[in-house]
């Protein structure tokens, strides 16, 4: 009887394993021949969408193209925005996202891959405000308006960092830095990665010379929370690519940090 119970348990475990694999996004991707990736297309240099051609380029785009190639499938980029980024994963609109800041709020609903890069938050303002803003405290005043984009990590941070300032939260496709350029906000906060690109692109902008960036945060890909088979595959792939120097090469290509 004991032998029978052990055998029966083994059969159940094997069946459970087969079922888990069958239900995994990995199986769907391999059988369907397509990796669906949610990306916002508004985060320079991670994901940038050319509206005229409806094509994407950037660090994330290169990462996901390489992941699809190693899977032996095509890649399909699915447009999304920051406020629905997690919902798109949980509802099955896409199998994975491009880079997203790791946060407890997102982790309540979605799974994360291992991290492959870290960033910090810095404030941006117009160069004409150079004498007005030189520190984080300079921005935390009642007569200062600080912008952030709805659904981003910075939306939470702007309220945390500047409780005394006015908060101007804009919804995509509008962007927080555009509020600064237009004069509707005095400053915005963003990742050091995007900040370096924006000041190179817009001569009017500058990074406020704060002593250091705030909230150092790892970034990773969002995946279905319960799909450990798919998460394991992606993590294995990330580890291999890190050892091969793939992420370092992309960091240089897309100038993720200021020189």
Buried (B, 14 or more C-beta within 10 A) or exposed (E): EEEEEEEEEEEEEEEEEEEBEEBBBBBBBBEEEBBBBBBBBBBBBBBBBEEEEEEBBBBBBBBBBBBBEEBEBBBEBEBBBBBBBBEBBBEEBBBBBBBBBBBEEBEEEBBBBBBBBBBBBBBBBBEEBEEBBBEBEBBBBEEBBBBBBBBBBBBBBBBEBBEEBBBBBBEBEEBBBBBBBEEEBBBBBBBBBBBBBBBEEBEEBBBBEBEEBBBEBBBBBBBBBEBBBBBEBBBEBBEEBEEEEBBEEBBEEBBBEEE
